[in-house]
């Protein structure tokens, strides 16, 4: 059974930090494209960051560059999203997703939700000012 389990969400204040985790199981972890997406009320789901699982290539949306960092612990099949300098506009439900091709992380389609095969249940992040 394929499972992606997000955790680490919660409430924080502007300027603070949170770390989200995505634990993957039930599929071959390595050599895929894993992404964090987020969706705020009334807005479309948007890509936040990507990483090649078992590799290291990363990318970020312009809105989070310099503030968020995506990383992984291969031994735990877990990907993290370290969120620093939080802003109220970061408030959203955050999801991790996997595309079964590392090449997805290398082109513009990495930001398209339909490119991803597996999705987690989401974890809420709320940032107050």
LUMVEXDREN-211340 format. One line per 3 residues: number of its first residue (from 1); for each residue x, y, z of N, C-alpha, C. Coordinates in steps of 0.05 Angstrom, whole numbers, plus 5000, padded with zeros to 4 digits. Last residue first. Layout:
REM residues N
NUM = X Y Z X Y Z X Y Z | ...
END
This chain:
REM residues 129
129 = 4999 5741 5241 5017 5765 5241 5014 5781 5267 | 5002 5670 5236 4989 5694 5244 5009 5717 5244 | 4995 5614 5197 5014 5634 5206 4999 5660 5212
126 = 4984 5546 5195 4971 5572 5199 4991 5591 5211 | 4981 5488 5160 4999 5508 5170 4984 5534 5171 | 4960 5420 5161 4953 5449 5160 4975 5466 5173
123 = 4975 5370 5115 4978 5380 5142 4975 5410 5142 | 4954 5313 5075 4958 5342 5080 4961 5348 5110 | 4956 5262 5057 4930 5273 5066 4931 5302 5072
120 = 4994 5254 4996 4989 5251 5024 4963 5264 5032 | 4993 5220 4933 4988 5244 4949 4984 5237 4978 | 5021 5198 4872 5013 5193 4900 5012 5219 4915
117 = 5032 5219 4821 5017 5195 4824 5006 5190 4852 | 5033 5281 4787 5040 5266 4811 5021 5242 4815 | 5017 5314 4746 5041 5298 4742 5047 5278 4765
114 = 4977 5346 4763 4970 5321 4749 4994 5304 4743 | 5001 5392 4784 4991 5371 4802 4985 5345 4789 | 5060 5419 4762 5033 5411 4754 5023 5388 4771
111 = 5112 5430 4771 5093 5446 4785 5064 5440 4778 | 5140 5399 4737 5142 5392 4765 5123 5408 4782 | 5140 5417 4686 5117 5401 4694 5118 5394 4723
108 = 5188 5440 4675 5167 5457 4685 5143 5442 4695 | 5238 5392 4698 5225 5409 4679 5201 5423 4691 | 5258 5358 4736 5277 5372 4719 5264 5391 4699
105 = 5223 5326 4762 5236 5347 4778 5253 5365 4761 | 5212 5288 4723 5191 5308 4730 5203 5332 4745 | 5253 5253 4725 5255 5274 4705 5233 5295 4710
102 = 5240 5213 4760 5257 5235 4770 5258 5258 4750 | 5176 5189 4765 5197 5195 4746 5214 5217 4757 | 5126 5187 4792 5143 5163 4788 5163 5167 4765
99 = 5116 5237 4839 5115 5229 4811 5135 5207 4806 | 5084 5248 4900 5106 5235 4886 5099 5230 4857 | 5073 5299 4950 5064 5283 4927 5089 5271 4913
96 = 5048 5330 5009 5070 5319 4994 5059 5301 4972 | 5015 5391 5025 5013 5363 5016 5040 5355 5005 | 4986 5438 5069 5010 5429 5055 5008 5399 5050
93 = 4940 5488 5070 4943 5460 5074 4967 5451 5057 | 4965 5552 5094 4953 5534 5074 4954 5506 5084 | 5002 5610 5100 4980 5595 5111 4966 5578 5090
90 = 5037 5644 5078 5044 5616 5078 5022 5598 5089 | 5019 5694 5088 5012 5683 5062 5021 5654 5059 | 5045 5707 5137 5017 5699 5136 5008 5686 5110
87 = 5109 5674 5136 5092 5697 5131 5063 5688 5131 | 5169 5651 5167 5142 5647 5159 5127 5674 5156 | 5225 5641 5169 5214 5667 5163 5186 5666 5152
84 = 5225 5572 5145 5234 5594 5162 5222 5621 5152 | 5212 5507 5141 5200 5533 5134 5209 5554 5154 | 5234 5449 5113 5240 5468 5134 5230 5496 5125
81 = 5208 5392 5097 5206 5419 5088 5210 5438 5112 | 5234 5327 5083 5227 5348 5101 5224 5375 5086 | 5221 5259 5072 5228 5284 5061 5218 5306 5080
78 = 5241 5192 5084 5227 5216 5093 5238 5241 5081 | 5265 5142 5090 5247 5148 5068 5229 5172 5074 | 5305 5137 5126 5278 5137 5137 5257 5140 5115
75 = 5350 5140 5095 5347 5117 5112 5319 5114 5123 | 5346 5190 5071 5341 5166 5055 5337 5141 5072 | 5318 5245 5087 5333 5225 5101 5327 5199 5088
72 = 5321 5309 5053 5311 5282 5057 5330 5266 5074 | 5293 5375 5041 5315 5357 5045 5303 5329 5050 | 5280 5442 5025 5271 5415 5023 5296 5397 5026
69 = 5269 5503 5057 5290 5484 5048 5278 5456 5048 | 5249 5571 5052 5243 5543 5055 5265 5526 5044 | 5274 5621 5041 5260 5617 5066 5255 5587 5072
66 = 5296 5622 4991 5311 5635 5012 5298 5632 5039 | 5233 5618 4960 5263 5617 4957 5276 5633 4979 | 5179 5623 4959 5191 5611 4983 5222 5610 4982
63 = 5163 5644 4911 5151 5655 4935 5164 5645 4961 | 5185 5613 4871 5196 5639 4877 5187 5650 4903 | 5192 5545 4890 5176 5566 4880 5188 5593 4888
60 = 5251 5507 4879 5233 5521 4897 5216 5541 4881 | 5286 5444 4876 5276 5468 4864 5256 5480 4883 | 5342 5397 4876 5319 5411 4889 5311 5435 4872
57 = 5375 5336 4874 5367 5360 4859 5341 5372 4871 | 5387 5289 4899 5391 5313 4913 5383 5339 4899 | 5367 5224 4908 5386 5241 4894 5392 5266 4910
54 = 5326 5200 4934 5351 5185 4931 5372 5200 4916 | 5282 5241 4899 5286 5222 4921 5309 5204 4915 | 5291 5305 4882 5293 5278 4871 5300 5259 4894
51 = 5243 5353 4902 5269 5340 4907 5268 5313 4893 | 5211 5418 4905 5214 5390 4895 5241 5380 4902 | 5161 5463 4931 5189 5454 4928 5189 5425 4918
48 = 5109 5482 4917 5126 5496 4936 5155 5489 4932 | 5053 5489 4873 5078 5476 4881 5095 5494 4898 | 4986 5499 4893 5010 5508 4881 5034 5493 4891
45 = 4917 5496 4882 4940 5483 4894 4965 5491 4879 | 4883 5560 4882 4891 5535 4869 4915 5523 4884 | 4841 5586 4935 4863 5588 4916 4869 5560 4904
42 = 4804 5582 4975 4798 5598 4952 4819 5601 4931 | 4853 5570 5024 4824 5573 5018 4820 5591 4994 | 4914 5544 4996 4900 5562 5014 4870 5563 5006
39 = 4956 5491 4989 4931 5502 4979 4917 5518 5001 | 5018 5466 4965 5002 5478 4986 4977 5490 4973 | 5066 5412 4957 5046 5431 4947 5031 5444 4971
36 = 5128 5384 4950 5110 5396 4969 5092 5415 4954 | 5147 5325 4914 5142 5354 4916 5124 5360 4940 | 5193 5280 4886 5174 5286 4908 5172 5316 4911
33 = 5206 5237 4836 5205 5265 4842 5184 5269 4864 | 5250 5180 4844 5225 5192 4838 5227 5222 4844 | 5294 5150 4864 5292 5157 4836 5263 5165 4828
30 = 5268 5112 4919 5289 5125 4904 5281 5130 4875 | 5223 5083 4938 5228 5111 4946 5247 5125 4927 | 5176 5043 4913 5205 5047 4911 5211 5077 4915
27 = 5124 5038 4963 5133 5041 4935 5164 5044 4936 | 5111 5038 5016 5094 5023 4998 5102 5025 4968 | 5122 5105 5042 5123 5076 5044 5106 5063 5022
24 = 5147 5165 5069 5138 5150 5046 5141 5120 5051 | 5133 5222 5106 5143 5195 5107 5131 5178 5086 | 5148 5286 5109 5132 5268 5092 5145 5241 5093
21 = 5144 5341 5154 5156 5316 5146 5136 5301 5128 | 5160 5410 5166 5142 5389 5158 5157 5364 5149 | 5176 5456 5214 5187 5435 5197 5167 5414 5191
18 = 5174 5526 5222 5161 5500 5225 5176 5481 5206 | 5185 5591 5251 5193 5568 5235 5177 5544 5242 | 5169 5662 5247 5176 5637 5260 5183 5615 5240
15 = 5151 5706 5220 5179 5705 5227 5188 5680 5240 | 5086 5702 5247 5103 5712 5226 5132 5714 5236 | 5076 5642 5286 5074 5671 5282 5092 5679 5259
12 = 5037 5582 5277 5061 5597 5283 5057 5626 5277 | 5007 5518 5283 5005 5547 5283 5031 5560 5290 | 5020 5462 5240 5010 5474 5264 5008 5504 5260
9 = 5054 5402 5217 5039 5427 5214 5030 5437 5240 | 5077 5353 5223 5092 5376 5231 5078 5403 5227 | 5067 5307 5168 5065 5315 5196 5081 5341 5201
6 = 5042 5262 5119 5053 5288 5127 5049 5292 5157 | 5054 5204 5088 5044 5214 5114 5057 5241 5121 | 5036 5164 5038 5052 5188 5043 5039 5202 5067
3 = 5035 5098 5016 5027 5117 5035 5047 5140 5037 | 5013 5042 4981 5028 5067 4979 5017 5087 5000 | 5017 4976 5000 5000 5000 5000 5018 5025 5000
END
